[in-house]
Amino acid sequence: MARDLASAARMVRDAGTVRVVTHIDADGISAGAIADITLDRLGIEHTVGFEKKITDEVVASVNSSPEDLVWICDLGSGYLSQFDRDGLVITDHHVPDPKWRGRQTLLDSFCGLQHLNPHTYGIDGSFEVCGAGMTYLLSKEIDPANVDLAYLAVVGAVGDFQDSSNQRLVGPNAAIARDAETNGDLLIEEDLRFFGRDTRPLVQYLQYASDPSIPGVSDNAKGCLDLLDSLGIPPKSGGRNRSWSELDPAEHDRAVGRIMEILGDDARKAYGEMYRITRYDRKSGLGDAKEFATILNSCGRYDDAPTGLRVCRGDVGALKTAEENRAEHRRHISAALSYIRDNHLLRERRFIQWFDAGTEIKETVVGIVAGMVLSSSDCRRNIPIIAFADSEDGVKVSARANRDLVDRGLDLSEVMKTAAEIVGGFGGGHSVAAGATIPADRKEEFLDIVEDLVSSQIERSETPGGRVRSIHPS
């Protein structure tokens, strides 16, 4: 990795003009911002463009770009065999294209492509480092002074839920977080890991707590008030709602202790590292990495990624527009969850569960919705969930699973890629979260293939004969 980072850094420094292509989610916007600021500091003429996914049109555009260098962030690894230009740098973390056979001969040393992907170096890109993280590592190699961009890579990692499996960032992500902490841009705190500790009123913070849910408290406003009352914690002060971060240390410790007690065996999932962005006020929506990432996601998913880029660059004036995007994001997510629940869309097969949102849920957020459904009490968490949403070029598919299934052999990236190709589409992603685009009339066939692939991937038991262990309760 060190060798490839050094080579890619030379390519970037030597370029006269650069085109940056990046993804529209929090990780992609953070990555694009890191590349953008890095190139600004080098004085290199460049543009930044956002893409929902790599399509044939995007590949053709990249191959024919007149710029000296194209820098693709948080995208591109799954399509390596389709790029045929020199002057290409890819900083991504998705599973690489298996058809690409780079670095097998000395001739590759003369190739004008630098592919920086953790999977290439034996690092898991689904939770150890994200697209923004790989982009930051290159930026830091270009100039060590770019360590002040490390906090953006943390935002990208949190936005990709890379801190969820271990309740903290691990691997290169943890090293990047330490860079940000050492530089004074990040404060790493141990706390409950629910969303909205700075900006939500205390009751709402507890009421909307999920993954795990708090029995008797989550989705129960009265239960929240009763809990706070039993702990002697007033939800308001001077007529104003208090937030979780405004509790004094004694109140905080009492609340954490009681909630951990209620959660029992699930307590370990609720407590861990949280990442405070020190350069922003807590109430700004940018003071916590989770909330910062949500603002970026809400911009990108609603066709306004450039506003997210402005936020990453410190343009506080962009926050008003970003807040409008976040309000729309919240409304759409809430409506989507209600639509699925009210219309009983969730269906089960033996090894998978799925729903078809049609045109009712935007293709850009159906994956977020699928993840929220999976973490809710409305579905089984021990089998993967598949979600469909109509898109301009077919049907968008999003797949999500819990880490324990991945530990037993599940790889949704392989499942999505294989199943999609069989029905005439394309797909890929990560072991725990992946996606595809397929023809609209092949959904049932696609589900049949996905179920077969999931059942065959789950690790076999150690009993003689190696029978496949059931992934659902007997």
C-alpha positions as CSV (number, residue, x, y, z in Angstrom):
1,M,0.0,0.0,0.0
2,A,2.8,2.4,0.9
3,R,4.4,1.8,-2.5
4,D,1.1,2.3,-4.4
5,L,0.2,5.5,-2.4
6,A,3.6,7.0,-3.3
7,S,3.2,6.2,-7.0
8,A,-0.4,7.6,-7.0
9,A,0.8,10.7,-5.2
10,R,3.4,11.3,-7.9
11,M,0.7,10.9,-10.6
12,V,-1.5,13.5,-8.9
13,R,1.3,16.0,-8.3
14,D,2.4,15.7,-12.0
15,A,-1.0,16.3,-13.4
16,G,-1.8,19.6,-15.1
17,T,-5.6,19.1,-15.0
18,V,-7.7,16.6,-13.0
19,R,-11.3,15.4,-13.1
20,V,-12.7,14.1,-9.8
21,V,-15.6,11.6,-10.0
22,T,-17.1,10.6,-6.7
23,H,-20.2,9.0,-5.2
24,I,-23.3,10.8,-3.8
25,D,-23.4,9.3,-0.3
26,A,-21.7,10.6,2.8
27,D,-18.6,8.6,2.1
28,G,-18.4,9.7,-1.5
29,I,-19.0,13.4,-0.7
30,S,-16.4,13.3,2.1
31,A,-14.0,11.6,-0.3
32,G,-14.7,14.1,-3.1
33,A,-14.1,17.0,-0.6
34,I,-10.8,15.6,0.4
35,A,-9.7,15.3,-3.2
36,D,-11.1,18.7,-4.0
37,I,-9.2,20.5,-1.2
38,T,-6.0,18.5,-1.9
39,L,-6.0,19.6,-5.5
40,D,-6.8,23.2,-4.5
41,R,-3.8,23.2,-2.2
42,L,-1.6,21.9,-5.1
43,G,-2.9,24.6,-7.4
44,I,-4.1,22.1,-9.9
45,E,-7.0,23.0,-12.2
46,H,-9.8,20.5,-11.6
47,T,-13.5,19.7,-11.5
48,V,-15.6,17.6,-9.2
49,G,-18.6,15.6,-10.5
50,F,-21.0,13.2,-8.6
51,E,-22.4,9.9,-9.8
52,K,-25.0,7.6,-8.3
53,K,-23.2,4.6,-9.8
54,I,-20.8,3.6,-12.5
55,T,-22.7,3.0,-15.8
56,D,-21.6,2.4,-19.4
57,E,-22.0,6.1,-20.0
58,V,-19.8,7.0,-17.0
59,V,-17.1,4.5,-18.1
60,A,-17.1,6.0,-21.6
61,S,-16.9,9.5,-20.2
62,V,-13.9,8.6,-18.0
63,N,-12.1,6.8,-20.8
64,S,-12.5,9.8,-23.1
65,S,-11.9,12.6,-20.5
66,P,-9.4,15.2,-21.9
67,E,-7.9,15.9,-18.4
68,D,-4.4,14.6,-17.6
69,L,-5.8,12.6,-14.7
70,V,-9.2,11.2,-13.6
71,W,-9.4,10.6,-9.9
72,I,-12.4,8.3,-9.0
73,C,-13.4,8.3,-5.3
74,D,-15.6,5.7,-3.5
75,L,-16.5,4.2,-6.9
76,G,-14.8,2.4,-9.8
77,S,-13.2,-0.7,-8.3
78,G,-16.0,-3.0,-9.5
79,Y,-15.4,-1.8,-13.1
80,L,-11.7,-1.9,-13.4
81,S,-11.6,-4.1,-16.5
82,Q,-13.7,-1.5,-18.4
83,F,-11.4,1.4,-18.0
84,D,-8.8,1.7,-20.8
85,R,-7.1,5.0,-20.2
86,D,-3.8,6.1,-18.7
87,G,-3.9,8.7,-16.0
88,L,-6.4,7.1,-13.7
89,V,-6.4,7.0,-9.9
90,I,-9.1,5.1,-8.0
91,T,-9.5,5.4,-4.2
92,D,-12.3,3.0,-3.4
93,H,-13.2,0.3,-0.9
94,H,-15.8,-1.8,-2.8
95,V,-15.0,-5.4,-3.9
96,P,-12.7,-5.1,-7.0
97,D,-13.7,-6.4,-10.4
98,P,-12.6,-10.0,-10.5
99,K,-11.9,-9.7,-14.3
100,W,-9.2,-7.2,-13.6
101,R,-5.7,-8.8,-13.4
102,G,-3.5,-5.9,-12.6
103,R,-0.1,-6.2,-10.9
104,Q,0.6,-9.7,-12.3
105,T,3.6,-8.7,-14.4
106,L,6.4,-6.2,-14.3
107,L,4.7,-4.5,-17.3
108,D,2.0,-3.3,-14.8
109,S,4.6,-1.0,-13.3
110,F,4.3,1.1,-16.5
111,C,0.5,1.2,-16.5
112,G,-1.0,4.7,-15.9
113,L,-3.6,3.3,-13.4
114,Q,-3.3,3.3,-9.6
115,H,-5.9,1.3,-7.9
116,L,-5.9,2.0,-4.1
117,N,-8.4,-0.4,-2.5
118,P,-8.1,-2.1,0.9
119,H,-9.1,-5.5,-0.4
120,T,-6.0,-5.5,-2.6
121,Y,-3.9,-5.3,0.6
122,G,-5.8,-7.9,2.7
123,I,-7.9,-5.3,4.5
124,D,-11.7,-5.5,4.7
125,G,-13.2,-2.5,2.9
126,S,-16.6,-3.1,4.5
127,F,-15.6,-2.0,8.0
128,E,-11.8,-1.3,8.2
129,V,-11.5,1.6,5.8
130,C,-13.9,3.5,3.5
131,G,-13.6,5.4,0.2
132,A,-13.0,8.7,2.1
133,G,-10.3,6.9,4.2
134,M,-8.4,5.7,1.1
135,T,-8.7,9.1,-0.4
136,Y,-7.4,10.7,2.8
137,L,-4.4,8.3,2.9
138,L,-3.5,9.4,-0.6
139,S,-4.0,13.1,0.3
140,K,-1.7,12.6,3.3
141,E,0.9,11.0,1.1
142,I,0.7,13.9,-1.3
143,D,1.3,16.3,1.6
144,P,1.5,15.4,5.3
145,A,-0.1,18.8,6.1
146,N,-3.3,17.4,4.8
147,V,-3.7,15.6,8.1
148,D,-6.3,18.3,8.9
149,L,-8.6,16.4,6.4
150,A,-8.6,13.2,8.5
151,Y,-11.9,14.2,10.3
152,L,-13.7,14.1,6.9
153,A,-12.5,10.5,6.4
154,V,-14.0,9.7,9.9
155,V,-17.3,11.3,8.8
156,G,-17.2,9.1,5.7
157,A,-16.5,5.9,7.7
158,V,-19.3,6.7,10.1
159,G,-21.6,7.5,7.2
160,D,-20.9,4.1,5.8
161,F,-21.6,2.5,9.3
162,Q,-18.1,1.2,9.5
163,D,-18.1,1.8,13.2
164,S,-21.2,-0.4,13.8
165,S,-19.8,-3.9,13.9
166,N,-17.4,-3.2,16.7
167,Q,-19.0,-0.1,18.2
168,R,-15.9,1.8,17.2
169,L,-13.7,2.3,14.2
170,V,-11.0,-0.3,13.7
171,G,-8.0,-1.0,11.4
172,P,-6.9,1.9,9.2
173,N,-10.1,3.8,10.2
174,A,-8.9,3.9,13.8
175,A,-5.5,5.2,12.7
176,I,-7.2,7.9,10.7
177,A,-9.3,8.8,13.7
178,R,-6.1,9.1,15.8
179,D,-4.7,11.5,13.1
180,A,-7.8,13.7,13.4
181,E,-7.6,13.5,17.2
182,T,-3.9,14.4,17.3
183,N,-4.6,17.3,15.0
184,G,-7.2,18.6,17.4
185,D,-10.1,18.1,15.0
186,L,-11.7,15.1,16.7
187,L,-12.6,14.1,20.2
188,I,-13.2,10.4,20.7
189,E,-15.8,9.8,23.5
190,E,-17.2,6.7,25.1
191,D,-21.0,7.0,25.1
192,L,-24.3,5.4,24.1
193,R,-24.2,5.2,20.3
194,F,-27.8,6.4,19.5
195,F,-28.4,9.1,16.9
196,G,-29.1,12.7,17.8
197,R,-27.3,13.2,21.1
198,D,-26.7,16.9,20.3
199,T,-29.7,18.0,18.3
200,R,-32.7,15.9,19.4
201,P,-34.7,16.7,22.6
202,L,-33.9,14.2,25.3
203,V,-37.2,12.4,25.0
204,Q,-36.9,12.0,21.2
205,Y,-33.3,10.8,21.6
206,L,-34.5,7.9,23.7
207,Q,-37.8,7.4,21.9
208,Y,-36.0,6.9,18.5
209,A,-33.2,4.8,19.9
210,S,-32.7,1.7,17.8
211,D,-30.2,-1.0,16.9
212,P,-30.7,-2.0,19.6
213,S,-34.1,-0.8,20.8
214,I,-34.6,-0.1,24.5
215,P,-37.5,-2.2,25.7
216,G,-40.2,-0.1,27.2
217,V,-38.5,3.1,26.0
218,S,-38.0,3.0,22.3
219,D,-41.1,4.1,20.3
220,N,-42.7,4.9,23.7
221,A,-42.8,8.6,24.6
222,K,-44.4,7.9,28.0
223,G,-41.8,5.2,28.7
224,C,-39.1,7.8,28.0
225,L,-40.6,10.3,30.4
226,D,-41.1,7.6,33.1
227,L,-37.5,6.5,32.8
228,L,-36.2,10.1,33.1
229,D,-38.5,10.7,36.1
230,S,-37.3,7.6,37.8
231,L,-33.7,8.8,37.4
232,G,-34.5,12.3,38.6
233,I,-33.5,13.8,35.2
234,P,-35.7,16.7,34.0
235,P,-36.3,16.7,30.2
236,K,-36.4,20.5,30.2
237,S,-34.5,23.3,31.7
238,G,-35.9,26.9,31.8
239,G,-38.7,25.8,29.6
240,R,-36.3,24.6,26.9
241,N,-35.8,21.0,25.8
242,R,-32.5,19.5,26.9
243,S,-30.4,17.2,24.7
244,W,-28.4,14.1,25.8
245,S,-25.1,16.0,25.5
246,E,-26.4,18.6,28.0
247,L,-26.8,16.1,30.9
248,D,-24.4,16.7,33.7
249,P,-21.9,13.9,34.4
250,A,-23.9,12.5,37.3
251,E,-27.2,12.5,35.2
252,H,-25.3,11.0,32.3
253,D,-23.9,8.1,34.4
254,R,-27.2,7.3,36.0
255,A,-29.0,7.2,32.6
256,V,-26.3,5.1,30.9
257,G,-26.2,2.7,33.8
258,R,-30.0,2.2,33.8
259,I,-30.3,1.9,30.0
260,M,-27.5,-0.7,29.9
261,E,-29.3,-2.6,32.7
262,I,-32.5,-2.6,30.7
263,L,-30.7,-3.7,27.5
264,G,-29.1,-6.7,29.2
265,D,-27.3,-8.8,26.6
266,D,-27.8,-6.1,24.0
267,A,-25.9,-3.5,26.1
268,R,-22.6,-4.1,24.3
269,K,-24.2,-3.1,21.0
270,A,-25.4,0.2,22.4
271,Y,-22.2,1.6,23.9
272,G,-18.9,2.5,22.4
273,E,-17.0,5.2,20.6
274,M,-18.6,8.4,19.4
275,Y,-16.7,11.0,17.3
276,R,-17.0,14.7,18.1
277,I,-16.0,17.2,15.4
278,T,-14.4,19.9,17.5
279,R,-14.4,22.7,14.9
280,Y,-18.2,22.9,14.9
281,D,-20.7,23.8,17.5
282,R,-22.7,20.9,18.9
283,K,-26.0,22.4,17.9
284,S,-24.9,23.0,14.3
285,G,-25.6,19.5,13.2
286,L,-21.9,19.1,12.3
287,G,-20.5,18.6,15.8
288,D,-21.1,14.8,15.8
289,A,-19.8,12.6,13.0
290,K,-23.1,10.7,12.8
291,E,-25.1,13.9,12.4
292,F,-22.5,15.4,10.0
293,A,-22.8,12.2,7.8
294,T,-26.6,12.4,7.9
295,I,-26.5,15.9,6.5
296,L,-24.2,14.8,3.7
297,N,-26.4,11.8,2.9
298,S,-29.5,14.0,2.8
299,C,-27.8,16.2,0.3
300,G,-26.5,13.5,-2.0
301,R,-29.6,11.3,-1.9
302,Y,-31.7,14.3,-3.0
303,D,-29.7,15.3,-6.0
304,D,-27.8,18.1,-4.1
305,A,-24.3,16.6,-3.5
306,P,-22.6,19.9,-4.3
307,T,-24.1,21.5,-1.2
308,G,-22.7,18.6,0.8
309,L,-19.3,19.3,-0.8
310,R,-19.6,23.0,0.3
311,V,-20.4,21.9,3.9
312,C,-17.3,19.7,3.9
313,R,-15.3,22.7,2.8
314,G,-16.5,24.7,5.8
315,D,-19.0,26.8,4.0
316,V,-21.4,27.4,6.9
317,G,-23.7,29.3,4.5
318,A,-24.5,26.0,2.8
319,L,-25.9,24.7,6.1
320,K,-29.3,26.3,5.5
321,T,-29.8,24.4,2.3
322,A,-28.3,21.3,3.8
323,E,-30.8,21.5,6.7
324,E,-33.6,21.7,4.2
325,N,-32.3,18.6,2.5
326,R,-32.1,16.9,5.9
327,A,-35.7,17.8,6.7
328,E,-36.8,16.4,3.4
329,H,-34.7,13.3,4.0
330,R,-36.3,12.7,7.4
331,R,-39.8,13.1,6.0
332,H,-39.1,10.7,3.1
333,I,-37.5,8.1,5.4
334,S,-40.4,8.3,7.8
335,A,-43.0,8.1,5.0
336,A,-41.1,5.1,3.5
337,L,-41.0,3.1,6.7
338,S,-44.7,3.8,7.3
339,Y,-45.5,2.8,3.7
340,I,-43.7,-0.5,4.1
341,R,-45.4,-1.2,7.5
342,D,-48.9,0.0,6.5
343,N,-49.0,-1.9,3.3
344,H,-47.4,-5.1,4.7
345,L,-44.8,-5.1,2.0
346,L,-42.3,-7.2,3.8
347,R,-42.3,-10.8,2.5
348,E,-40.3,-13.8,3.7
349,R,-38.7,-16.7,2.0
350,R,-36.7,-19.4,3.8
351,F,-33.3,-17.7,3.6
352,I,-34.2,-14.1,2.7
353,Q,-36.8,-11.4,3.2
354,W,-37.7,-8.7,0.8
355,F,-40.0,-5.8,-0.2
356,D,-40.8,-4.0,-3.4
357,A,-41.2,-0.3,-3.0
358,G,-41.9,0.4,-6.7
359,T,-41.9,4.2,-7.2
360,E,-42.9,5.0,-3.6
361,I,-39.3,5.1,-2.3
362,K,-36.5,6.9,-4.1
363,E,-33.9,4.6,-5.4
364,T,-31.2,6.7,-3.8
365,V,-32.5,6.0,-0.3
366,V,-34.0,2.5,-0.6
367,G,-30.8,1.0,0.8
368,I,-31.0,3.3,3.9
369,V,-34.6,2.2,4.4
370,A,-33.7,-1.4,4.0
371,G,-31.1,-1.1,6.7
372,M,-33.5,0.6,9.1
373,V,-36.2,-2.1,8.5
374,L,-33.6,-4.7,9.2
375,S,-32.7,-3.1,12.5
376,S,-36.3,-2.7,13.5
377,S,-38.7,-5.0,15.4
378,D,-40.7,-5.4,12.2
379,C,-38.5,-8.1,10.6
380,R,-36.2,-10.9,11.4
381,R,-32.6,-9.8,11.8
382,N,-31.0,-13.2,11.2
383,I,-31.7,-13.3,7.5
384,P,-30.7,-10.8,4.8
385,I,-33.2,-8.2,3.5
386,I,-33.5,-7.4,-0.2
387,A,-35.2,-4.2,-1.4
388,F,-36.5,-3.1,-4.8
389,A,-37.1,0.4,-6.1
390,D,-37.9,1.5,-9.6
391,S,-35.2,3.5,-11.4
392,E,-34.6,5.0,-14.8
393,D,-32.5,2.1,-16.0
394,G,-34.4,-0.8,-14.5
395,V,-34.9,-1.8,-10.9
396,K,-32.5,-0.7,-8.2
397,V,-31.8,-3.5,-5.7
398,S,-30.3,-3.0,-2.2
399,A,-29.3,-5.8,0.1
400,R,-28.4,-5.6,3.7
401,A,-27.4,-8.2,6.4
402,N,-26.1,-8.4,9.9
403,R,-22.4,-9.0,10.6
404,D,-22.9,-12.3,12.2
405,L,-24.1,-13.8,8.9
406,V,-21.0,-12.4,7.2
407,D,-19.0,-14.1,9.9
408,R,-20.7,-17.4,8.9
409,G,-19.8,-17.0,5.2
410,L,-22.3,-14.6,3.7
411,D,-21.0,-12.2,1.0
412,L,-23.7,-10.0,-0.4
413,S,-21.3,-8.4,-2.9
414,E,-20.8,-11.7,-4.5
415,V,-24.5,-12.6,-4.3
416,M,-25.6,-9.3,-5.9
417,K,-23.0,-9.4,-8.6
418,T,-23.6,-13.1,-9.6
419,A,-27.4,-12.9,-9.4
420,A,-27.6,-9.6,-11.3
421,E,-25.3,-10.9,-14.1
422,I,-27.5,-14.0,-14.6
423,V,-30.6,-11.9,-15.1
424,G,-28.9,-9.4,-17.4
425,G,-28.0,-6.7,-14.8
426,F,-24.9,-5.7,-12.8
427,G,-24.1,-5.4,-9.1
428,G,-21.5,-5.5,-6.3
429,G,-20.7,-3.7,-3.1
430,H,-19.7,-5.1,0.3
431,S,-20.2,-8.3,2.2
432,V,-22.8,-6.7,4.6
433,A,-24.3,-4.2,2.1
434,A,-24.5,-4.5,-1.6
435,G,-26.7,-3.5,-4.5
436,A,-27.6,-4.2,-8.1
437,T,-29.6,-2.9,-11.1
438,I,-31.7,-5.5,-12.9
439,P,-34.4,-5.6,-15.7
440,A,-37.8,-4.9,-14.3
441,D,-39.3,-8.2,-15.5
442,R,-36.7,-10.4,-13.8
443,K,-37.3,-9.8,-10.1
444,E,-38.8,-13.2,-9.2
445,E,-36.0,-15.0,-11.0
446,F,-33.5,-12.7,-9.3
447,L,-34.9,-13.6,-5.9
448,D,-34.8,-17.3,-6.6
449,I,-31.1,-17.0,-7.5
450,V,-30.3,-14.8,-4.5
451,E,-31.9,-17.3,-2.2
452,D,-29.9,-20.2,-3.7
453,L,-26.7,-18.2,-3.4
454,V,-27.3,-17.1,0.2
455,S,-28.2,-20.6,1.4
456,S,-25.1,-22.0,-0.3
457,Q,-22.8,-19.4,1.2
458,I,-23.7,-19.8,4.9
459,E,-21.0,-21.7,6.6
460,R,-21.4,-25.4,7.0
461,S,-21.7,-27.0,10.4
462,E,-18.8,-28.9,11.8
463,T,-20.8,-32.1,12.0
464,P,-19.8,-35.0,9.7
465,G,-21.2,-34.5,6.3
466,G,-21.1,-30.7,6.5
467,R,-24.8,-30.0,6.4
468,V,-25.8,-26.4,6.0
469,R,-26.8,-24.9,9.3
470,S,-30.2,-23.2,9.3
471,I,-30.0,-19.4,9.5
472,H,-33.4,-19.1,11.1
473,P,-34.8,-20.5,14.3
474,S,-36.0,-24.1,14.1
